[in-house]
Amino acid sequence: MQKKILVTDDDPGIQDVFRIIFERAGYNVNVSADAKCILENNFVHPDVIVLDRHLSGLDGLDVCRYLKSNSETRNIPVIMVSATPGIAVMAMQAGAQDFIEKPFLIKELLATVGKWANVNH
């Protein structure tokens, strides 16, 4: 069964890059430009959420905290993506399972997402 990934990033170019990378790797990909669907719990729950740190009007870390405080979404692995120095510590403090620093290597991105997509949650 195809694993589902939700990518939340407000940059259309980055959205396209993630979509292409994940679809070529065999994932079912949904892309959201903002976290509104997450905050309204109006989305199909994926196997993994790839969440950008900087979203229009929102901090991805706050969105991660929200996901981890919600009983319906707390077990979905969240991977924070950011060029922010120190993202590793901030992501873990927000409850994320992992992080990816921009710029990233495609094989590292796929290895990280693959690790969490195959965890039974």
Protein Blocks (a to p, Z undefined) as FASTA:
>chain_A
ZZddddddfbfklmmmmmmmmmmnopacdddfbfklmmnopacddfbdcddfbdghiafk
lmmmmmmmpmklmmpccddddfbehklmmmmmnopabdcdddddfklmmmmmmmmmmpcZ
Z
